[in-house]
Amino acid sequence: MLGIAVAAVNPIEWKSTILDIGEVKSGEVQNLEFEFTNKSDQSVTILEAKGSCGCTNVVHPKAEIAPGETASISAQFKSSKAG
């Protein structure tokens, strides 16, 4: 299971903060998306998004997310051990 830690919950509404990727074989790569919507009346900018270990690469939108707009943070999990 992979999750996302949320620092500023209030104008952002997350579709889900936890994704169950099930059993992953050694060497397998999983591409994940954490979708969110800007529920405020102002644009929001994601300043930083990072994984908690070297097995996860994270990419976040660099542009402002306008009010009402939906965007996502992508994560690529590369397994090095069976699990």
Stockholm file with secondary structure:
# STOCKHOLM 1.0

chainA/1-83         MLGIAVAAVNPIEWKSTILDIGEVKSGEVQNLEFEFTNKSDQSVTILEAKGSCGCTNVVHPKAEIAPGETASISAQFKSSKAG
#=GR chainA/1-83 SS CEECCCSCCTTEEESCSEECCCCCCTTCEEEEEEEEEECSSSCBCCCCCCCSSTTEEEECCCSCBCTTCEEEEEEEEECSSCC
#=GC SS_cons        CEECCCSCCTTEEESCSEECCCCCCTTCEEEEEEEEEECSSSCBCCCCCCCSSTTEEEECCCSCBCTTCEEEEEEEEECSSCC
//
